[in-house]
Amino acid sequence: MRLDKYLKVSRLIKRRTVANEACDGERVCVNGRQVKASYQVKVGDVIEITFGQRTLKVEVLQVSETASKSDAPAMYKELV
């Protein structure tokens, strides 16, 4: 699954266009390197998203085409 779609489905970012812009603005890293929105997300990837001064780091636990609001948090695990 594409990175921008994963960010939207997992509800880490609200809209796919915003996720796309974050990738283009080099605010998203996967496994320590900058990636484009077309990057194929795999289980075990570590995604870092920078929101201004705050950085969110998560590990991908599950890749699914759709997820309900209650199932979305099960797709990733927050790392410290």
N, C-alpha and C positions, 0 to 999 in steps of 0.2 A: 504494500500500500504506500502511496506517496506520502511524504512527510507532512505537507500542508493538510491533506485529508485526515491523517492520523491526529494531528493537533486539534482539528475541529471535532472529529468523532469522539475523541477522548475528553473533549471539553476543556483542554488546557488553554485553548484560545477560542473565543466565541464564534468567529466567522472564518471561513476558508480564505477569503480575500485578505483578511488581516494577517492570517498565518503566512500567506504568500508574501505579503509586504515585509513581515518580520524576517523571513528567510532572505529576501532580496536586500534588506538592510543589514545583513550580517549579524543579526541578534540571536540566531539559532545555531548551536553547535551539536554535532552528534559524534560521540566517541572522541571528543577533543578537537574536532576540526569543523570549519565552516562548511555548510552544505547548502545546496539549492533545494527548492520546494519539491523537485522531482526525485529526491533521494528516496530509495526504497527502504522503508522501516522494517526491521527484523526484531524478533524477540531477543532481549538481552542488550539492545542498544541503549546507551545512556544519552539522553537529550538534555541540553542546557539551554534555557530561554532567558534572555535578559529583558526585564521590564524596568527601564530607567535605572535606578540604583539597586533594584532587587534582582537576584538570579534564582531561577527555579531549576532544580536538577532532578530528573526522574529517570527511572529504568523502565523500559518497555517489558511488560509481563505478558501481554496478549495483543494480537492484531486482529481486529474484527471490522468488517465493512460497516456495520451499524451497531449502535449501543444506546440503550435507554439512559435516561438521566441517572437512574440509580445504579446501572451497570458500568457507567463510564469510569468511575474511580478504580475499578478492578483491573483496568487496562494498563495501569502503571503503578509504580511504587516511588514515593518521594524519597530522595536521598539527602543527607545533610551535607 
